[in-house]
Amino acid sequence: MNKKRKVVVYAISKNEEKFVDRWYESMKEADAIYVLDTGSTDKTVEKLKKHGVHVVKKKIDPWRFDSARNESLKIIPDKYDIYVCTDLDEVFLTGWRDSLLKNWQDDTTRARYNYNWQLDENGGPLVNFYLDKIHIREGYKWIHPVHEVLTTTKKENFVTIDDITLNHYPDTNKSRKSYLKLLEISVRENPLDDRNMHYLGREYMYYGKWNECIDTLIKHLNMKSATWKDERCASMRFIARAYKNLERIEESRMWLDKAISEAPYLREPWIEKGILEYETENYKDAIYYLENALKIKSHTKTYINEKFSWDETPYDVLSICYFNIKNYTKSLESINKALMLNPKNERIINNKKIVKNVIQ
């Protein structure tokens, strides 16, 4: 029965001609592909049509991501069973359709799958979590001007499919300048939505608006609906970063302690606290926090895993801390572990030479 289900991919686009061929090769496992183009001035539309993609052009004014997503849904004929939303800078690993149909049940309404939001230079995942943009049509719509999410008033039945992986290859030249304004609109429209309050505070952090970041994220933490520990921990870490940039180190330290207490199973707060202690030359304290971080071996797949928590960073900082307390054996051990993760790092290679000379 599953093989009879029809799968359709849909997306929005604007000036993404360089992604078209790669995206199509990944998405062509679907029965059909539909794209709403919102104003391309390059060859995006031409290239999509050459591949047989159904393209409709429509300007969204005022611009909102949820409006564009909902319009892209409207252009699809009502003859498909499973709807797969992607962007043109994303690529499914081969075989995704077979895995989807194998796992989809009669009562399934939505699917979760692996999403590698950021990849390293070798194509390995740096930031990954579950995404859930595969769904049935009935009852679903997109909400929020940016960081849009699927919502429905009906009961949902999720299936988690680890055999499906979607990789993200972002255009590093694309501006996110519209995000802050759209997030401010989103919070005004839905002031009780804790998710958007968190995103707005994070965006203020990206812009270096430290006081706005602190105020907004404290609002997030005080919301009754803000119960997700991973996200609460992130808000606390971002508040700590803001205080650090304001050179208010004790407040930064306090918020990192709160973050660790909130989610002691996550590496990120432990490592950020360790780095803060290292930067303030409290080397023994730094070692304590970093060593505790490294006891955590598994990634969360519900919130973003940050690169610094899973690359050479903790071992690198540990090696310097051990060196400064004259524990050269431990320093060398940490350097070797750092180099296993980043063997071409010239600074760490040079540090190894320095430590070996001291030991000899």
Secondary structure, 3 states (H helix, E strand, C coil): CHHHCCEEEEEEECCCHHHHHHHHHHHCCCCEEEEEECCCCCCHHHHHHHCCCEEEECCCCCCCHHHHHHHHHHCCCCCCCEEEECCCCEEECCCHHHHHHHHCCCCCCEEEEEEEEEECCCCCEEEEEEEEEEECCCCCEEECCCCCEEECCCCCCEEEEEEEEEEECCCCCCCCHHHHHHHHHHHHHCCCCHHHHHHHHHHHHHCCCHHHHHHHHHHHHHCCCCCCHHHHHHHHHHHHHHHHHCCCHHHHHHHHHHHHHHCCCCHHHHHHHHHHHHHCCCHHHHHHHHHHHHCCCCCCCCCCCCHHHHCCHHHHHHHHHHHHCCCHHHHHHHHHHHHHHCCCCHHHHHHHHHHHHHHC
